[in-house]
Amino acid sequence: MVSEIDVDFVFSNEANDVLTRRLLKIRVNPYKDYAGFQAEVIRMIAEAGPIPDDFRNLCHAKKYVNQFESPYVLLKNCPVDPDLPILDLDSPVVDKRNRKTTYVAEAFLLLYAELMGQQPIGYINVNDGDVFQDIHPMRSLMETQSQKAAKTIFFHKDLANHFVRPDWVNILGLRASEQNEIYTSFVRNCDLLDYLDERVLKGLREERFYTPYDDLTLSSSNKKLGRAPNHQILGGATDYDIRFFENRTVGIDAESQELVDEVVRALHVLKKRLLILRGDFIGSANNECIHNKEVVRIGDEGAVTNRWLMKTVNVRSLDMHKIHMMPSEVRIVNG
């Protein structure tokens, strides 16, 4: 099994069992009552016993690392629901809400976020604002560049050109076949900047590029966003900020398109692959690295359409983005 990223923590089988049994006791439905679900998870964090002390210590330490140099947290043998439904490909999100009656995966994702001081958010145009999102094929979106695709998704930062870009993207493997080489690959910003020459870096700092809003956002009828603005690829919130989506970000002229091509070439030279299987968790700092999904080899065709990862996208502070939130819900972005 391929993992070109260092593993930070492995739950023992005993620790996994204890934590899974405790998370199974959380019966509040996060898709109907997120606040109540969050309160249950926070209450559990205050308990002694179910959460291993060495995992708590890891999260405390990881909160204070230099994310520019160390943007990943990779965990193994994490708690996942013992029984998972096979989802209807025509409407997997609705089917999940109706048929998934335990919330171990959701609780673990929120538990991790709480221990790390992260705030999960939803977007009204992505699964109607659900905080817990599925990386799972959907028949009508299988050919898109979205979390509902069955094929390769090119290098990107989540919601790179959106007015509320997440600070972290956390992904937990629920169901995946070892026979299929479907990788999530990463490149650190610092490695990309070291690789590109000064001429390219200078050009990337100019507002000569365009990236449309992502496919899933544009497919929603909840709110129409219009045309995304032109932008610089490098710089903005920080000197090293990168706004980019491979094969979607384009240069507005021939010279700037050559710079885009240089970035794409560099990403594929530098990428590190990770095969996410059941119980694998990868947390990544969305502003300090860039990622993709690569379908390299398929040994089990049926497993492709049932592959299921769950994710949250997270920010440092809800208050920083409150101007963009839905009036009725502080953590759902209005767009």
N, C-alpha and C positions, 0 to 999 in steps of 0.2 A: 504494500500500500504506500502510495506516494505522499510524503509530507516534507516539503522543502522549507518549512517554517518550524522553528523550535517549539516543542511542547512545553507549556508552563506548568501544567498540573494535570494529574490523572486521579480521578476518584477511584478508590478501592471498591471492589464489589460490595463489601459490607457497607461502606459509606453511601454508595449509590442506593443500595436497598433501603437503608434507614431514611435517607432523604426522599426517595421516591414514595415510600409509604406515608411520610408526613405530607408531602405535596398532594397526594391522592385525597387527603382529608379536606382540602380546600374545594368546596362545592359551589361557591359563588361563580356565576357565569361571567367571564370578563367581557363578553360581547354584548351583554345586557346591562351589567352593573360594574363598570371598570373601577369606580371609586371603592365599592365594597370589596372587590377582588384585591385591589391594592392594599386596603386595610388589613385583609387576612394575611397577605404576604408580609407586611410590616410587623404584624403581631407575631408571626412565626420567627422572624429574624431576632426578635427579643428573647426567644426561648433558648434555653441551654440544651444542647444535645443533637438536634437533627442536622445542623450545619457544621461540618468539620472545622475545627479551629485553624488547621493549616490552610483551608480554603479562605476563611475570613482573613487570615494574615496575608495571603497572596493578593486578595482584592485590595486590601489597605495599601500594600506596597505598590501595586500597579496604578493606583490613583495618582501617584506622584512621580511617575517616570517621565522622562523626556519623550513625548509622543512623536516628535520629529524623527528621532533615532530609533524609537521602539514603539511602532504603532499597532502591534498585534498582541492579542491574548488568545492562546490556543489551549483549550481544555479537552480532555478525553474522558470517556465513560460517564458522561453527564446523565442525569435523570431524564427519562422520556416516558410518555404514557405507555403502559404495558400493551394496551389494545388501541389500534388506530383504524378508523374506517377507510375503506377504499372510496375515494371521492368521485362524484359525478363530474366528468370532464366538461360538461356543458355549463355547469355552475358550481365549481368546487368550493368557492367561498361560502355560498349559501348552504351547501350541503354540509360543510364543516360546522357551521353554526348550529345546524339542526341535529347532527348526528355525533359530534364529538362531545362526550358527556363528562370526560375527565380533563383536567387542565394542568397536567404536570409540566409540559413543555412551556406553556405560557407562564406558569408560576416560576419556573427556573429562570427564564429570560428576565422576568421582573425582579426576582431575587438578586440576580447578578447586577442589574442596573442599580438597584437600591444600594447594594454594597459598594458599588463604584461611584455613587453620587451622580448618576445619569438620570435624565428625565425622558422616558419614552413618549413619543408623540405619534399622532395619526394625521392623515391628510384627507379632507372631504372627497377629493377626487381619486383616492386610492382605497378601494374596498369600503367606501362610504365612511371612512374615518376610523376603521378598526386600528387599534394600536398593534395588535399581533397580526402580522402579515405572512402570507404563505408564498414561498417559492415553489410553485406547483403548476404544472401545465393546465391550460384552459383551452378548449377546442378552438374558440374564435380568436385567440391571441397567440397560438402556438408559433406563428411565424414572426412575431414582433420582437422588439428589443425591450422586453419587460420581464418581470418576475413570473409571468404566466407563459413564457416561451418554453418550447421543448428543445430548442437548438441553442447554438452558441450565442452568448450575449457579449458584445465587445467591451473592451476596457472602458471603464467609466467610474465616476464618483456618483453615489446616489444623489439624485436631484441636484446635479451639478450647477444648473443654471436656474434653479428655483429660488424664489425670494426667501424661503426658509430651507436652508441646507442642513442636514443632520451633522452633528459632530462625531457620532459613532454609528456604526452599523453592526449589529450583533446577530449571528446566524447559528441556529442549532439544527443538527441533522436529525430528522425523525424517521425517514425511510429512504434507503438508497441501496442499490445493488453493487457489490464488489466486482461484478462482471462488466460493469460499465465504467469506462474511464471518462467521467464527467468531472472536470476539475474546476475549482475556484482558484484563480491565480491572482497574485498580488505584486505590486511594485511600490516600494517606498518613494515618496517625493524626493528624499535626500539622494537616493541612488539615481533617479532620473535627472536631477539637476547637476549632479557630478558628471554624468555621462554626456550631456548636451554641451556644445561649445558656446562661447559667449555671443557669437553672432545670432545663433538660434534663440538663446535666452532673451536677448534684447528684443528681437522681433516678437516673441511670445508675450511680452509685456505691453504690446500695443493693442488697441481695441479694433482688431481687424478680423474677428472670428465670430461665427454664429453657431449656436446650438439650439435646436428646437426643444421645447419641453418634452419630457419622456412620454413614451407610447401609452403607458397606463394612465397617466394624468390626462392626456388628450382624449382617451377613449371614454372618459366619464362625461355624463351630461349634467353633473351637479353644478359645475361652474366653468365657464369658458374663459380662458386666460389670454387669448389672442397670440400675437407674435412675440416670442422671446426677444430681448434686446441683444444687439451685438456686444461683444465682450473681449477682454484680454484673456488669454489662456493662463498666463502666469502673473501672480500678484493680485492684490485686492485686500482682503482681510488681513493677510500676512504676506511677507515677501515671497514665501514659498507656496502660496495658495495656487492650486491648479484647477481650472474649470475645463473639463474635457470629456467627450464621449466619442470613442473611436467609431469612425464611419458615420457619425452624425454631426460632430463638430467639423465645420468647413472654414476655409479661408475665404475672405470676400474678394480676393484677387489671386492671381497666379503665384505671386511671391509669398503671400501668407499661406497659401495651400501647400507650398513646398515645406513650410515650417511644420504644418500639421503632419505631413508625411514623415518628417524626421522624428516627431514625437512617437508616432505609431511604430516605426522601426525600432526605436530605442526601447519601448515598452516590451516588445516581444523578445528582445535580447535579454532584458533584465528580469523577466517574470519568474516568480517562484510559485510552484503548483502545490495545491492542497486538495486531497480527495476527502470530501466531507461525507462520512457515513453516520449511521445511527449513533447518537450519543456524543458526536463530535461538536464542539462549539468553537467558533472563531469570532472574536470581537476585534473590530478594526476601527482605527481613527480615520474617519471619512475625509478629513482635510489634510491628513499626513500620508495617505497612500491611495492607490487606485487599484481597482480589481475588475475581473471579468469572470465569465463562465465559459469553459472550453469543453466542447463535446469532441473527444479525441477518438474513442473506440467504443462501439456498442456490442456487447455480448448477449444482452438480454433486452430485446426490443420492448417487451411488455412492461418492464420495470421503468422505462424512460418516462412513460406517461403517468406513472404512480410515484415517481420520485418526489419527496416532500421534505423541504427544509422550512423552518419557521424563523422569522426575523423580527426584530424591532429596530427602529431608527430613533436615535436619542440625541438630545441637546443638553448643554450644560445648565441652562436656566430657561424655564418657561417665560419668565418675566421679560427676557430679552426679545421675545418674539410675540408678545401679547397683542400687539397691534394687528398681527396677521391671523389671530386665532378666531374661531367661531364665537359669536357672542354668547352662545349657550354652553360652550365647552372649552375650558382653558387650554386643553392639550390637543385640540383638533385644528389643523391649519385650514383656513378658508381658501383652498385652492389646490 
